[in-house]
Amino acid sequence: MCMVIFAPLFAIFAFATCGGYSGQLRVSVDCINKSDSNLSIGINFAYPFRLNRVDFDVPMCEGRRQERLYLIGDFSSSAEFFVTIAVFSFLYSLMATVVYIFFQNKYRENNRGPLIDFIVTVVFSFMWLVSSSAWAKGLSDVKAATDPDEVVLLMSACKVQTNKCSSVYGPRWSGLNTSVVFGYLNFVLWAGNIWFVFKETGWHKGGAVRYPASSSEKQATAFNQQVYNQGSFDQSGGAFTGTGDFAQSEYSQVGNYGGPISYTNQ
């Protein structure tokens, strides 16, 4: 039940906080000639964080000349991988919810549904761990590449000591930090659900059915033992009867000699 409720929500929070992110940083270039200065240079970037395609114009402090620069790095692979896992996780959670509610009999038929569900749950658990770790590393690199103090070093005007370059403000990372947290929460949720899905499979049920089977085997063994004992008793009775006949015939033979006959008849 927890899986049905929280898995779609956690997946939504994961890909919404990452895929819907857009940030901005601002730097300033104060030239000796104040007319050439630009004290508010805005640099915008967003998902999927192909920073090497983000361009911005800065003054060169040489008249009205400007130069076009680009941020450093392409971190789209880890971000898109993370969002893709979140989207597919959300879709599978919705489909599983519909199956659990409306197609419970089909789900349990031939034990095929629980086995597929178990395999998919294990795969998604592993993929959430990998994608969250990759995106956590990618986010760390994005933060370093968009640090205003690092961006200032890319400007040729800032390499001249007479010019003053500084950062106005940096990006806000609360949304992306939240996406990483929800990524690991999704991993914990899916990994914890492995046991509950495993209980629905035939592997778990096969281990539980062994106890009634063993007790029935004990009953069958006891029944066979009883039949065996009865047969043994009958055979013993026959042997005892045979022994009695043998004794009677022996006594009869002895009676032919005299005395023992009267003793036997008595």
Order of alpha helices (4+ residues) and beta strands (2+ residues): alpha-beta-beta-beta-beta-alpha-alpha-alpha-alpha-beta-alpha-alpha-alpha
